[in-house]
Amino acid sequence: METFTAKKSLGQNFLHAPQVVSAMVHASQIYQDCFVLEAGPGKGALTKGLLEAGAKVIAVEKDDRAIPFLTEKFREEIKKDRLRVVHEDILEFNPDSHGLKNGEYAITANIPYYISGEFLRKFLESSAQPSRIVVMLQKELAKRIVDERGSILSMAVKAYGNPKYITSVPRKFFRPIPNVDSAVLLIEDISKKFFVNLNEKSFFIALKTGFAHKRKVLIKIWKILFLQRN
């Protein structure tokens, strides 16, 4: 099987840590024949863990070189319809077109860090939301998202679900070694219940306005969010 090296232009850093794969699979709450959308499978370390846990996986990969590699590596799983490898940019992926229904699948992702915010917004705002998201992020970003003091991204995430910091991932666990440490973040209980009596678009306009003005405005928004979700 012909392998390939990480491509800097795609922000690739391949995970080499079985214990981290196990932590991500565990956080995904896999059960037999559940559907998991995997973003950025790369060389398939996490894919393998998800399949072994019993999931049916749709693996979405942008890198041309990875498609034949994954197809060969998991040819038996593909034959058994346990795995579908989709050659596509995850930011252009439509869950509905692949039979993924609202609340009936999970996401696991080891994505390029430069798309983290756009990736989370895409799937949290989707009409076909996942039930949970397990994602590898830069450590500082993961900490900011769970921080009670809030940021625009943190409050946006908390409007849709409950983020939890799962584990730190030292940079030495990746090849090539990145310049930052990482962390596994779980977002669970994903829904749009917060927006039952509140317009989504208006909320985010207010949120951005709050960050552009005084801290008191932000605190008011935060209190509304906290009370609504609890």
BADORO-349175 format. One record per residue (C-alpha): x, y, z; residue in one letter. Coordinates in steps of 0.2 Angstrom, whole numbers, padded with zeros to 4 digits, always signed. Example, Ala and Ser with C-alpha at 12.3 -4.5 7.8 and 13.67 -1.06 7.14 Angstrom:
BEGIN
+0062-0022+0039A
+0068-0005+0036S
END
This chain:
BEGIN
+0000+0000+0000M
+0008+0016-0006E
+0008+0029+0008T
+0009+0048+0008F
+0016+0062+0019T
+0007+0077+0027A
+0004+0092+0016K
+0007+0108+0024K
-0005+0118+0012S
-0019+0107+0019L
-0014+0109+0037G
-0011+0091+0039Q
-0004+0083+0055N
-0007+0065+0057F
-0011+0058+0074L
+0000+0044+0081H
-0007+0040+0098A
-0018+0025+0101P
-0024+0032+0118Q
-0030+0048+0110V
-0040+0038+0097V
-0047+0028+0111S
-0052+0044+0120A
-0061+0051+0104M
-0070+0035+0101V
-0076+0034+0119H
-0082+0052+0119A
-0091+0048+0103S
-0102+0035+0112Q
-0101+0022+0099I
-0114+0008+0098Y
-0117-0005+0085Q
-0122+0001+0068D
-0123+0019+0074C
-0118+0032+0060F
-0103+0043+0062V
-0097+0056+0050L
-0078+0057+0051E
-0070+0073+0045A
-0052+0072+0039G
-0048+0054+0041P
-0030+0056+0034G
-0022+0039+0035K
-0036+0031+0044G
-0030+0030+0063A
-0047+0036+0069L
-0057+0028+0056T
-0050+0011+0061K
-0055+0014+0080G
-0073+0019+0075L
-0075+0004+0064L
-0068-0008+0077E
-0081+0000+0090A
-0095-0005+0078G
-0099+0012+0070A
-0104+0014+0052K
-0093+0027+0045V
-0094+0041+0032I
-0076+0047+0030A
-0075+0064+0021V
-0057+0068+0014E
-0052+0082+0003K
-0034+0076+0000D
-0034+0067-0017D
-0019+0056-0011R
-0029+0049+0004A
-0043+0042-0006I
-0034+0027-0014P
-0025+0024+0002F
-0041+0023+0012L
-0050+0013-0001T
-0036+0000-0001E
-0033+0000+0018K
-0052-0003+0022F
-0057-0012+0006R
-0066-0026+0017E
-0075-0013+0027E
-0081-0004+0011I
-0087-0021+0004K
-0097-0024+0019K
-0105-0007+0018D
-0097-0002+0035R
-0087+0013+0027L
-0090+0025+0014R
-0075+0036+0008V
-0081+0053+0001V
-0069+0064-0009H
-0075+0081-0004E
-0071+0096+0006D
-0080+0094+0023I
-0085+0113+0022L
-0095+0109+0007E
-0102+0092+0013F
-0121+0091+0014N
-0127+0078+0028P
-0144+0077+0020D
-0138+0071+0003S
-0129+0056+0012H
-0144+0051+0022G
-0138+0059+0039L
-0154+0065+0048K
-0155+0078+0062N
-0149+0071+0078G
-0146+0053+0072E
-0127+0053+0069Y
-0111+0059+0078A
-0096+0068+0071I
-0078+0064+0075T
-0065+0076+0067A
-0046+0079+0066N
-0047+0094+0055I
-0035+0107+0049P
-0035+0120+0063Y
-0038+0135+0052Y
-0056+0129+0048I
-0061+0125+0066S
-0073+0140+0068G
-0081+0138+0051E
-0082+0119+0054F
-0091+0121+0070L
-0103+0134+0064R
-0108+0124+0048K
-0113+0108+0058F
-0121+0117+0073L
-0131+0128+0062E
-0136+0114+0050S
-0154+0108+0048S
-0147+0091+0050A
-0137+0093+0066Q
-0126+0079+0074P
-0131+0073+0091S
-0113+0076+0097R
-0097+0082+0090I
-0079+0076+0095V
-0066+0087+0088V
-0047+0089+0089M
-0043+0108+0091L
-0029+0119+0096Q
-0028+0118+0115K
-0030+0136+0118E
-0046+0137+0107L
-0053+0122+0116A
-0050+0130+0133K
-0058+0146+0127R
-0074+0137+0121I
-0077+0129+0138V
-0072+0145+0148D
-0086+0153+0157E
-0081+0170+0153R
-0086+0168+0135G
-0080+0173+0118S
-0091+0174+0102I
-0086+0156+0097L
-0089+0150+0115S
-0106+0158+0117M
-0111+0152+0099A
-0106+0134+0103V
-0116+0135+0120K
-0131+0141+0111A
-0132+0124+0102Y
-0124+0112+0115G
-0114+0108+0130N
-0095+0109+0127P
-0083+0098+0137K
-0064+0097+0138Y
-0060+0079+0136I
-0041+0078+0136T
-0025+0087+0131S
-0015+0081+0117V
+0004+0085+0117P
+0011+0090+0100R
+0023+0076+0100K
+0008+0064+0096F
+0007+0071+0078F
+0018+0069+0063R
+0024+0081+0058P
+0025+0089+0075I
+0015+0105+0075P
+0019+0121+0084N
+0005+0120+0096V
-0003+0108+0108D
-0020+0101+0105S
-0035+0095+0114A
-0051+0084+0111V
-0067+0094+0114L
-0084+0086+0115L
-0100+0095+0111I
-0115+0085+0117E
-0134+0088+0119D
-0134+0097+0102I
-0151+0105+0097S
-0159+0121+0092K
-0170+0122+0108K
-0162+0138+0113F
-0170+0146+0097F
-0188+0140+0100V
-0193+0158+0105N
-0178+0167+0098L
-0173+0171+0080N
-0156+0163+0077E
-0150+0177+0065K
-0155+0191+0077S
-0146+0182+0092F
-0130+0182+0082F
-0132+0200+0077I
-0134+0204+0095A
-0120+0194+0100L
-0108+0202+0088K
-0115+0219+0093T
-0112+0215+0112G
-0093+0211+0108F
-0091+0227+0099A
-0098+0237+0114H
-0097+0237+0133K
-0094+0222+0144R
-0111+0225+0152K
-0120+0221+0136V
-0111+0205+0134L
-0115+0200+0152I
-0134+0202+0149K
-0132+0191+0133I
-0123+0178+0143W
-0136+0178+0157K
-0150+0175+0144I
-0140+0161+0136L
-0136+0153+0153F
-0154+0154+0159L
-0161+0147+0143Q
-0150+0132+0142R
-0153+0127+0160N
END
